Amino acid sequence: MEKFEKLSGVAAPMPMINIDTDMIIPKQFLKTIKRSGLGVNLFDEMRYDDNGEEIPDFVLNQPAYRDAQILVAGDNFGCGSSREHAPWAIKDFGIRCVIAPSFADIFHNNCFKNGILPIALPQEQVDLLMDEAQKGANARIEIDLESQTITTSDGETISFDVDPFKKHCLLEGLDDIGLTYEKSAAIDSFETRSAAERPWV
């Protein structure tokens, strides 16, 4: 998994509440078990019309936000079903951080497992960053995970909380498999000892 240390990028504003996982990646795209290739279908029903043409007014179709790496959204982001395809699609599009007043628990945990930093902030701070995002490509937001700070283009700094263990995993680029590999020496030692002590197994 790619490490997350610092991120400086354009933030796309999506001031909608209750953006659920079916809105993030509709059910017809859940057949794949690959983590790549879903970015083109991110927010599919809001992003394209019935003929598959881009809807110009949708934020990620606008020139200023096509390469957005940060998403500023409304309350209860990622609610609905527990599909892990939702963070897969977000990451594949290129978004590494989602900022909202609150997140659904399962989506929140799935983000960390897929290299995405979800940041929950009080509504007034989200509103400030939403205003910042409305400035488009001229305003870049910087996120420093180590110091747990967000810096706006005007130099204003906002602090955020993050679970220490999840922070460690993101900084080191460790998903569940990576965490297991960290213990590979201890696992090998155990298997060697177990084979000597219980050769009949």
TITITOR-534280 format. One line per 4 residues: number of its first residue (from 1); their letters; for each residue x, y, z of N, C-alpha, C, O. Coordinates in Angstrom, 1 decimal, m for minus. Layout:
! residues N
NUM) A) X,Y,Z,X,Y,Z,X,Y,Z,X,Y,Z  ... .
This chain:
! residues 201
1) MEKF) 0.8,m1.2,0.0,0.0,0.0,0.0,0.9,1.2,0.0,1.9,1.3,0.7  0.5,2.2,m0.8,1.3,3.5,m0.8,1.2,4.2,0.5,0.2,4.3,1.1  2.4,4.7,0.9,2.5,5.5,2.1,1.7,6.8,2.0,1.7,7.4,0.9  1.2,7.3,3.1,0.6,8.6,3.2,1.3,9.4,4.2,1.3,9.1,5.4 .
5) EKLS) 2.0,10.4,3.8,2.8,11.3,4.7,2.3,12.7,4.6,1.7,13.3,5.5  2.5,13.3,3.4,2.0,14.7,3.2,1.3,14.7,1.8,1.7,14.0,0.9  0.3,15.5,1.7,m0.5,15.6,0.5,m0.8,17.1,0.3,m1.3,17.8,1.1  m0.5,17.6,m0.9,m0.8,18.9,m1.3,m1.6,18.8,m2.6,m1.0,18.4,m3.6 .
9) GVAA) m2.8,19.2,m2.6,m3.6,19.1,m3.8,m4.9,19.9,m3.8,m5.2,20.6,m2.8  m5.6,19.9,m4.9,m6.8,20.5,m5.1,m7.9,19.7,m4.4,m7.9,18.5,m4.4  m8.8,20.4,m3.7,m9.9,19.8,m3.0,m11.2,20.0,m3.8,m11.5,21.2,m4.2  m12.0,19.0,m4.0,m13.3,19.1,m4.7,m14.4,19.2,m3.7,m14.5,18.4,m2.8 .
13) PMPM) m15.3,20.2,m3.9,m16.4,20.4,m2.9,m17.6,19.6,m3.3,m18.1,19.7,m4.4  m18.1,18.8,m2.3,m19.4,18.1,m2.5,m20.2,18.3,m1.3,m20.3,17.4,m0.4  m20.9,19.4,m1.2,m21.6,19.8,0.0,m23.0,19.0,0.1,m24.0,19.6,0.4  m22.9,17.7,0.0,m24.1,16.9,0.1,m24.0,16.0,1.4,m22.9,15.6,1.7 .
17) INID) m25.1,15.8,2.1,m25.1,14.9,3.3,m25.5,13.5,2.8,m26.1,13.3,1.8  m25.1,12.5,3.6,m25.6,11.1,3.4,m25.2,10.6,2.0,m26.0,9.9,1.4  m24.0,10.9,1.6,m23.5,10.3,0.3,m23.2,8.8,0.7,m22.2,8.5,1.4  m24.0,7.9,0.1,m23.8,6.5,0.5,m22.9,5.8,m0.5,m22.5,6.3,m1.5 .
21) TDMI) m22.6,4.5,m0.1,m21.7,3.8,m1.0,m22.2,3.4,m2.3,m21.5,3.2,m3.3  m23.6,3.4,m2.5,m24.2,3.1,m3.8,m24.0,4.3,m4.7,m23.9,4.2,m5.9  m24.0,5.5,m4.1,m23.8,6.7,m4.9,m22.3,6.8,m5.3,m21.9,7.2,m6.4  m21.4,6.4,m4.4,m20.0,6.4,m4.6,m19.6,5.4,m5.8,m18.9,5.8,m6.7 .
25) IPKQ) m20.1,4.2,m5.7,m19.9,3.2,m6.7,m21.2,2.3,m6.8,m21.4,1.4,m6.0  m22.0,2.5,m7.8,m23.2,1.8,m8.0,m23.0,0.3,m8.0,m22.0,m0.2,m8.4  m24.1,m0.5,m7.7,m24.0,m1.9,m7.5,m23.6,m2.7,m8.7,m23.0,m3.7,m8.6  m23.9,m2.1,m9.9,m23.5,m2.9,m11.2,m22.0,m3.0,m11.4,m21.6,m3.7,m12.3 .
29) FLKT) m21.3,m2.3,m10.6,m19.8,m2.3,m10.8,m19.1,m3.1,m9.7,m17.9,m3.1,m9.6  m19.9,m3.9,m9.0,m19.3,m4.7,m7.8,m18.9,m6.1,m8.2,m18.5,m6.9,m7.4  m18.9,m6.4,m9.5,m18.6,m7.8,m10.0,m17.1,m8.0,m9.9,m16.6,m9.2,m9.7  m16.3,m7.0,m10.0,m14.8,m7.2,m10.0,m14.3,m7.3,m8.5,m14.9,m6.8,m7.6 .
33) IKRS) m13.2,m8.0,m8.4,m12.5,m8.1,m7.1,m11.1,m7.4,m7.2,m10.3,m7.5,m6.3  m10.9,m6.7,m8.3,m9.7,m5.9,m8.5,m9.9,m4.5,m7.9,m11.0,m4.0,m7.9  m8.8,m4.0,m7.3,m8.9,m2.7,m6.7,m8.7,m1.6,m7.7,m8.9,m0.4,m7.4  m8.2,m1.9,m8.9,m8.0,m0.9,m9.9,m9.1,m0.9,m11.0,m9.8,m1.9,m11.2 .
37) GLGV) m9.2,0.2,m11.7,m10.2,0.3,m12.8,m11.6,0.9,m12.4,m12.4,1.1,m13.3  m11.8,1.1,m11.1,m13.1,1.6,m10.7,m13.2,3.1,m10.7,m14.3,3.7,m10.5  m12.1,3.8,m10.8,m12.1,5.3,m10.7,m13.0,5.9,m11.8,m13.6,6.9,m11.5  m13.1,5.3,m13.0,m13.9,5.9,m14.0,m15.4,5.8,m13.7,m16.2,6.5,m14.3 .
41) NLFD) m15.7,4.9,m12.8,m17.2,4.7,m12.4,m17.5,5.4,m11.1,m18.6,5.3,m10.6  m16.5,6.1,m10.5,m16.8,6.8,m9.2,m17.9,7.8,m9.4,m17.9,8.6,m10.4  m18.9,7.8,m8.5,m20.1,8.7,m8.6,m20.8,8.6,m10.0,m21.3,9.6,m10.5  m20.8,7.4,m10.5,m21.3,7.1,m11.9,m22.6,7.8,m12.2,m22.7,8.4,m13.3 .
45) EMRY) m23.6,7.6,m11.4,m24.9,8.1,m11.7,m25.1,9.6,m11.6,m26.0,10.2,m12.1  m24.2,10.3,m10.9,m24.1,11.7,m10.8,m23.2,12.3,m11.9,m23.3,13.5,m12.3  m22.3,11.5,m12.3,m21.2,12.0,m13.2,m21.6,11.8,m14.7,m21.1,12.6,m15.5  m22.4,10.8,m15.0,m22.8,10.6,m16.4,m24.3,10.6,m16.7,m25.0,10.2,m15.7 .
49) DDNG) m24.7,10.9,m17.9,m26.1,10.9,m18.2,m26.4,9.4,m18.7,m25.6,8.6,m18.7  m27.7,9.2,m19.2,m28.1,7.9,m19.6,m27.4,7.4,m20.8,m27.4,6.2,m21.1  m26.8,8.3,m21.6,m26.0,8.0,m22.8,m24.5,7.8,m22.5,m23.7,7.5,m23.4  m24.2,7.9,m21.2,m22.7,7.7,m20.8,m21.9,9.0,m21.1,m20.7,8.9,m21.0 .
53) EEIP) m22.6,10.1,m21.3,m21.9,11.3,m21.5,m21.7,12.0,m20.2,m22.6,12.0,m19.3  m20.6,12.7,m20.0,m20.3,13.5,m18.8,m21.4,14.6,m18.6,m21.8,15.3,m19.5  m21.8,14.7,m17.3,m22.7,15.8,m17.0,m21.8,17.0,m16.6,m21.1,16.9,m15.5  m21.8,18.1,m17.4,m20.8,19.1,m17.1,m20.8,19.8,m15.8,m19.8,20.3,m15.3 .
57) DFVL) m22.0,19.8,m15.2,m22.1,20.5,m13.9,m21.6,19.7,m12.7,m21.3,20.3,m11.6  m21.4,18.4,m12.9,m20.9,17.6,m11.8,m19.5,18.0,m11.5,m18.7,18.2,m12.4  m19.2,18.1,m10.2,m17.9,18.7,m9.8,m16.7,18.1,m10.3,m15.7,18.7,m10.8  m16.6,16.7,m10.4,m15.4,16.0,m10.8,m15.3,16.1,m12.4,m14.3,15.7,m12.9 .
61) NQPA) m16.3,16.6,m13.1,m16.2,16.8,m14.5,m15.8,18.2,m14.9,m15.5,18.4,m16.0  m15.7,19.0,m13.9,m15.2,20.4,m14.2,m13.7,20.4,m14.2,m13.0,19.8,m13.4  m13.2,21.2,m15.2,m11.7,21.2,m15.4,m10.9,21.5,m14.1,m9.8,20.9,m14.0  m11.4,22.3,m13.2,m10.6,22.6,m12.0,m10.5,21.4,m11.1,m9.5,21.4,m10.3 .
65) YRDA) m11.4,20.4,m11.2,m11.4,19.4,m10.2,m11.1,18.0,m10.8,m11.3,17.0,m10.1  m10.8,17.9,m12.0,m10.6,16.6,m12.7,m9.4,15.8,m12.0,m9.4,14.6,m12.0  m8.5,16.6,m11.5,m7.3,15.9,m10.8,m7.3,16.1,m9.3,m6.3,16.1,m8.7  m8.5,16.3,m8.7,m8.6,16.5,m7.3,m8.1,15.3,m6.5,m8.4,14.2,m6.9 .
69) QILV) m7.3,15.6,m5.5,m6.8,14.5,m4.6,m7.5,14.5,m3.2,m7.3,13.7,m2.4  m8.3,15.6,m3.0,m9.0,15.7,m1.7,m10.5,16.0,m2.0,m10.8,16.7,m3.0  m11.3,15.4,m1.2,m12.8,15.6,m1.3,m13.3,16.2,0.0,m13.1,15.6,1.0  m14.0,17.3,m0.1,m14.6,17.9,1.1,m16.2,17.7,0.9,m16.8,18.1,0.0 .
73) AGDN) m16.7,16.9,1.9,m18.1,16.5,1.7,m19.0,16.8,2.9,m18.5,17.3,3.9  m20.2,16.4,2.8,m21.2,16.6,3.9,m21.2,15.5,5.0,m20.4,14.5,4.8  m22.0,15.6,5.9,m22.1,14.7,7.1,m22.5,13.3,6.6,m23.2,13.1,5.6  m22.0,12.3,7.4,m22.4,10.9,7.2,m21.9,10.3,5.9,m22.7,9.6,5.2 .
77) FGCG) m20.7,10.7,5.5,m20.2,10.2,4.2,m19.9,8.7,4.3,m19.3,8.2,5.3  m20.2,8.0,3.2,m19.9,6.6,3.2,m20.9,5.7,3.9,m20.7,4.5,4.2  m22.1,6.2,4.1,m23.2,5.4,4.8,m23.7,4.4,3.8,m23.3,4.4,2.6  m24.6,3.5,4.2,m25.2,2.5,3.3,m24.4,1.2,3.5,m24.0,0.8,4.6 .
81) SSRE) m24.3,0.4,2.4,m23.7,m0.9,2.4,m22.2,m0.8,2.7,m21.6,0.2,2.7  m21.7,m2.0,3.1,m20.3,m2.0,3.6,m19.3,m2.3,2.4,m18.1,m2.6,2.7  m19.7,m2.1,1.2,m18.8,m2.5,0.0,m17.5,m1.8,0.1,m17.4,m0.6,0.2  m16.4,m2.6,0.0,m15.1,m2.1,0.0,m14.7,m1.4,m1.4,m13.8,m0.7,m1.5 .
85) HAPW) m15.6,m1.7,m2.4,m15.4,m1.1,m3.7,m15.5,0.4,m3.6,m14.9,1.1,m4.5  m16.2,1.0,m2.6,m16.3,2.4,m2.5,m14.9,3.1,m2.3,m14.6,4.0,m3.1  m14.1,2.7,m1.3,m12.8,3.3,m1.2,m11.9,2.9,m2.4,m11.0,3.7,m2.7  m12.1,1.7,m2.9,m11.3,1.3,m4.1,m11.5,2.3,m5.2,m10.6,2.8,m5.9 .
89) AIKD) m12.8,2.7,m5.5,m13.1,3.7,m6.6,m12.5,5.0,m6.3,m12.0,5.7,m7.2  m12.7,5.5,m5.0,m12.1,6.8,m4.6,m10.6,6.8,m4.8,m10.1,7.8,m5.4  m9.9,5.8,m4.4,m8.5,5.8,m4.5,m8.1,5.7,m6.0,m7.1,6.3,m6.4  m8.8,4.9,m6.8,m8.4,4.7,m8.2,m8.6,6.0,m8.9,m7.9,6.2,m9.9 .
93) FGIR) m9.6,6.8,m8.5,m9.7,8.1,m9.2,m8.6,9.0,m8.9,m8.2,9.9,m9.7  m7.9,8.8,m7.8,m6.8,9.7,m7.4,m7.0,10.5,m6.1,m6.2,11.3,m5.7  m8.2,10.3,m5.4,m8.4,11.0,m4.2,m7.8,10.2,m3.0,m8.0,9.0,m2.9  m7.0,10.9,m2.3,m6.3,10.3,m1.1,m6.8,10.7,0.2,m6.4,10.1,1.2 .
97) CVIA) m7.7,11.7,0.3,m8.2,12.2,1.5,m9.6,12.7,1.4,m10.0,13.4,0.4  m10.5,12.3,2.3,m11.9,12.8,2.3,m12.1,13.5,3.7,m11.8,12.9,4.7  m12.6,14.7,3.6,m12.9,15.5,4.8,m14.4,15.7,4.9,m15.0,16.1,4.0  m14.9,15.4,6.1,m16.4,15.5,6.3,m16.6,15.6,7.8,m15.8,15.3,8.6 .
101) PSFA) m17.8,16.1,8.2,m18.1,16.1,9.6,m18.2,14.8,10.3,m17.9,14.6,11.5  m18.6,13.7,9.5,m18.7,12.4,10.1,m18.7,11.4,9.0,m19.0,11.7,7.8  m18.3,10.1,9.3,m18.3,9.0,8.4,m19.0,7.8,8.9,m19.1,7.6,10.1  m19.5,7.0,8.0,m20.0,5.7,8.5,m18.8,4.8,8.9,m17.8,4.9,8.3 .
105) DIFH) m19.0,4.1,10.0,m17.9,3.4,10.6,m17.2,2.4,9.7,m15.9,2.5,9.6  m17.9,1.6,9.0,m17.2,0.6,8.1,m16.5,1.3,7.0,m15.4,0.9,6.7  m17.1,2.3,6.4,m16.4,3.0,5.3,m15.2,3.7,5.9,m14.1,3.6,5.2  m15.3,4.2,7.0,m14.1,4.9,7.7,m13.0,3.9,7.8,m11.8,4.3,7.5 .
109) NNCF) m13.2,2.7,8.4,m12.2,1.7,8.5,m11.6,1.2,7.2,m10.4,1.0,7.1  m12.5,1.1,6.2,m12.1,0.6,4.9,m11.1,1.6,4.2,m10.2,1.2,3.5  m11.3,2.9,4.5,m10.5,3.9,3.9,m9.0,3.7,4.4,m8.1,3.7,3.6  m8.8,3.5,5.7,m7.5,3.3,6.2,m6.8,2.1,5.6,m5.6,2.1,5.4 .
113) KNGI) m7.6,1.0,5.4,m7.1,m0.2,4.8,m6.7,m0.1,3.4,m6.0,m1.0,2.8  m7.1,1.0,2.7,m6.8,1.2,1.3,m6.0,2.5,1.0,m6.0,2.9,m0.1  m5.4,3.0,2.0,m4.5,4.1,1.8,m5.2,5.5,1.7,m4.5,6.4,1.2  m6.4,5.6,2.2,m7.1,6.9,2.1,m7.2,7.4,3.5,m7.5,6.7,4.5 .
117) LPIA) m7.0,8.7,3.7,m7.1,9.3,5.0,m8.5,10.0,5.1,m8.7,11.0,4.5  m9.4,9.5,6.0,m10.7,10.2,6.2,m10.5,11.1,7.5,m10.1,10.6,8.5  m10.8,12.3,7.3,m10.7,13.3,8.4,m12.1,13.8,8.8,m12.8,14.4,8.0  m12.4,13.6,10.1,m13.7,14.1,10.6,m13.4,15.4,11.3,m12.5,15.5,12.2 .
121) LPQE) m14.1,16.5,11.0,m13.9,17.8,11.6,m15.3,18.4,12.0,m16.3,18.0,11.4  m15.3,19.3,12.9,m16.5,20.0,13.2,m17.1,20.7,12.0,m16.3,21.1,11.1  m18.4,20.9,11.9,m19.0,21.5,10.7,m18.5,22.8,10.3,m18.3,23.1,9.1  m18.2,23.7,11.3,m17.7,25.0,10.9,m16.3,24.9,10.2,m16.0,25.7,9.4 .
125) QVDL) m15.5,24.0,10.6,m14.2,23.8,9.9,m14.4,23.2,8.5,m13.6,23.5,7.6  m15.3,22.3,8.4,m15.6,21.7,7.1,m16.1,22.8,6.2,m15.8,22.9,5.0  m17.0,23.7,6.7,m17.5,24.8,6.0,m16.4,25.7,5.5,m16.4,26.2,4.3  m15.4,25.9,6.3,m14.3,26.8,5.9,m13.5,26.1,4.7,m13.1,26.8,3.8 .
129) LMDE) m13.3,24.8,4.9,m12.6,24.1,3.8,m13.4,23.9,2.5,m12.9,23.9,1.4  m14.7,23.9,2.7,m15.6,23.8,1.6,m15.5,25.1,0.8,m15.5,25.1,m0.5  m15.5,26.3,1.5,m15.3,27.6,0.9,m13.9,27.6,0.1,m13.8,28.2,m1.0  m12.9,27.0,0.8,m11.6,27.0,0.2,m11.6,26.2,m1.1,m11.0,26.6,m2.1 .
133) AQKG) m12.3,25.0,m1.1,m12.4,24.2,m2.2,m13.1,24.9,m3.4,m12.8,24.6,m4.6  m14.1,25.7,m3.1,m14.8,26.4,m4.1,m13.9,27.3,m5.0,m14.3,27.8,m6.0  m12.7,27.6,m4.5,m11.8,28.5,m5.2,m11.2,27.8,m6.4,m10.7,28.4,m7.3  m11.4,26.5,m6.5,m10.9,25.7,m7.6,m9.4,25.4,m7.6,m8.8,25.3,m6.6 .
137) ANAR) m8.8,25.3,m8.8,m7.4,24.9,m8.9,m6.4,25.9,m8.4,m5.3,25.5,m8.2  m6.8,27.1,m8.1,m5.9,28.1,m7.6,m5.7,27.9,m6.1,m4.8,28.5,m5.5  m6.5,27.1,m5.4,m6.3,26.9,m4.0,m6.0,25.5,m3.7,m6.7,24.6,m4.0  m4.8,25.3,m3.2,m4.3,23.9,m2.9,m4.3,23.8,m1.3,m3.8,24.7,m0.6 .
141) IEID) m4.8,22.7,m0.9,m4.8,22.4,0.6,m3.7,21.4,0.8,m3.5,20.5,0.1  m3.0,21.6,1.9,m1.9,20.7,2.3,m2.3,20.0,3.6,m2.8,20.5,4.5  m2.1,18.7,3.5,m2.4,17.8,4.7,m1.1,17.1,5.1,m0.5,16.4,4.3  m0.8,17.3,6.4,0.4,16.6,6.9,m0.1,15.6,8.0,m0.6,16.0,9.1 .
145) LESQ) 0.0,14.4,7.7,m0.4,13.4,8.6,0.4,13.3,9.9,m0.1,13.1,11.0  1.7,13.4,9.7,2.6,13.3,10.9,2.2,14.4,11.9,2.1,14.0,13.1  2.0,15.6,11.5,1.7,16.7,12.5,0.2,16.8,12.7,m0.3,17.6,13.5  m0.6,16.0,11.9,m2.1,16.1,12.0,m2.6,17.5,11.8,m3.4,18.0,12.6 .
149) TITT) m2.2,18.1,10.7,m2.6,19.4,10.4,m3.1,19.6,8.9,m2.6,18.9,8.0  m4.0,20.5,8.7,m4.5,20.9,7.4,m4.1,22.3,7.2,m4.5,23.1,8.1  m3.5,22.7,6.1,m3.2,24.1,5.9,m3.8,24.6,4.6,m3.7,24.0,3.6  m4.6,25.7,4.7,m5.3,26.2,3.6,m4.3,27.1,2.7,m3.2,27.3,3.1 .
153) SDGE) m4.8,27.5,1.5,m4.0,28.3,0.7,m3.7,29.7,1.3,m2.7,30.3,0.9  m4.5,30.1,2.2,m4.3,31.3,2.9,m3.4,31.2,4.2,m3.1,32.1,4.9  m2.9,30.0,4.4,m2.0,29.7,5.5,m2.7,29.4,6.8,m2.0,29.3,7.9  m4.0,29.3,6.8,m4.7,28.9,8.1,m4.5,27.4,8.3,m4.6,26.6,7.4 .
157) TISF) m4.3,27.1,9.6,m4.0,25.7,10.0,m5.1,25.2,10.8,m5.6,25.8,11.8  m5.5,23.9,10.5,m6.6,23.2,11.2,m6.0,21.9,11.7,m5.4,21.2,10.9  m6.1,21.6,13.0,m5.7,20.3,13.5,m6.8,19.3,13.4,m7.9,19.6,13.5  m6.4,18.0,13.3,m7.3,16.9,13.3,m6.8,15.7,14.1,m5.6,15.6,14.3 .
161) DVDP) m7.8,14.9,14.5,m7.5,13.7,15.3,m7.5,12.5,14.4,m8.2,12.4,13.4  m6.6,11.6,14.8,m6.6,10.3,14.0,m6.1,9.2,15.0,m5.2,9.4,15.8  m6.7,8.0,14.9,m6.3,6.9,15.7,m4.8,6.6,15.5,m4.3,6.5,14.4  m4.0,6.5,16.6,m2.5,6.3,16.5,m2.1,5.1,15.7,m1.2,5.1,14.9 .
165) FKKH) m2.8,4.0,15.9,m2.5,2.8,15.1,m2.8,2.9,13.6,m2.0,2.5,12.8  m4.0,3.5,13.3,m4.3,3.8,11.9,m3.3,4.8,11.3,m3.0,4.6,10.1  m2.9,5.7,12.0,m1.9,6.7,11.6,m0.6,6.0,11.2,0.0,6.2,10.2  m0.2,5.1,12.1,1.1,4.4,11.9,0.9,3.6,10.6,1.9,3.5,9.8 .
169) CLLE) m0.2,2.9,10.4,m0.4,2.1,9.2,m0.3,2.9,7.9,0.3,2.5,6.9  m0.9,4.1,7.9,m0.9,5.0,6.7,0.5,5.5,6.5,1.0,5.5,5.4  1.2,5.9,7.5,2.5,6.5,7.4,3.5,5.4,6.8,4.4,5.8,6.1  3.3,4.2,7.2,4.2,3.1,6.8,3.7,2.4,5.6,4.4,1.5,5.1 .
173) GLDD) 2.5,2.7,5.1,1.9,2.0,4.0,1.5,0.6,4.2,1.8,m0.3,3.4  1.0,0.3,5.4,0.7,m1.0,5.8,m0.8,m1.3,5.8,m1.6,m0.7,6.5  m1.2,m2.3,4.9,m2.6,m2.8,5.0,m2.5,m4.0,5.8,m1.5,m4.3,6.5  m3.6,m4.8,5.9,m3.7,m6.0,6.7,m2.6,m7.0,6.4,m2.0,m7.6,7.2 .
177) IGLT) m2.3,m7.1,5.1,m1.3,m8.1,4.6,0.1,m7.5,5.0,1.0,m8.3,5.5  0.3,m6.2,4.9,1.6,m5.6,5.3,1.8,m5.8,6.8,3.0,m6.0,7.2  0.8,m5.7,7.6,0.9,m5.8,9.0,1.4,m7.3,9.3,2.2,m7.5,10.3  0.8,m8.2,8.6,1.2,m9.6,8.8,2.7,m9.8,8.4,3.5,m10.5,9.1 .
181) YEKS) 3.1,m9.2,7.3,4.5,m9.3,6.9,5.5,m8.7,7.9,6.6,m9.2,8.0  5.0,m7.7,8.6,5.9,m7.1,9.7,6.2,m8.2,10.7,7.3,m8.1,11.3  5.4,m9.2,10.9,5.6,m10.2,11.9,6.2,m11.5,11.3,6.2,m12.5,11.9  6.7,m11.4,10.1,7.2,m12.6,9.4,8.3,m13.3,10.1,8.3,m14.5,10.1 .
185) AAID) 9.2,m12.5,10.7,10.3,m13.2,11.4,9.8,m14.0,12.6,10.2,m15.1,12.9  8.9,m13.4,13.3,8.3,m14.1,14.5,7.5,m15.3,14.1,7.5,m16.3,14.7  6.8,m15.2,12.9,6.0,m16.3,12.4,6.9,m17.4,12.0,6.7,m18.6,12.3  8.0,m17.1,11.3,9.0,m18.1,10.9,9.6,m18.8,12.1,9.8,m20.0,12.1 .
189) SFET) 9.9,m18.0,13.1,10.5,m18.6,14.3,9.5,m19.5,15.0,9.9,m20.6,15.4  8.3,m19.1,15.1,7.3,m20.0,15.7,7.1,m21.3,14.9,7.0,m22.4,15.5  7.1,m21.2,13.6,6.9,m22.4,12.8,8.1,m23.4,12.9,7.9,m24.6,12.9  9.3,m22.8,13.0,10.5,m23.6,13.2,10.4,m24.4,14.5,10.7,m25.6,14.6 .
193) RSAA) 10.1,m23.6,15.6,10.0,m24.1,16.9,8.9,m25.2,17.0,9.1,m26.2,17.6  7.8,m24.9,16.4,6.6,m25.8,16.4,6.9,m27.1,15.7,6.5,m28.2,16.2  7.6,m27.0,14.6,8.0,m28.2,13.8,8.9,m29.1,14.6,8.8,m30.3,14.6  9.8,m28.5,15.4,10.8,m29.3,16.2,10.1,m29.9,17.4,10.4,m31.0,17.8 .
197) ERPW) 9.1,m29.1,18.0,8.5,m29.6,19.2,7.4,m30.6,18.9,7.1,m31.5,19.7  6.7,m30.5,17.7,5.6,m31.3,17.3,5.8,m31.8,15.9,5.0,m31.4,15.0  6.8,m32.7,15.7,7.1,m33.1,14.3,6.0,m34.0,13.7,5.9,m34.2,12.5  5.0,m34.4,14.5,3.9,m35.2,14.0,2.8,m34.4,13.3,1.9,m34.9,12.7 .
201) V) 2.9,m33.1,13.6,1.8,m32.2,13.0,2.0,m31.9,11.5,1.3,m31.2,10.9 .
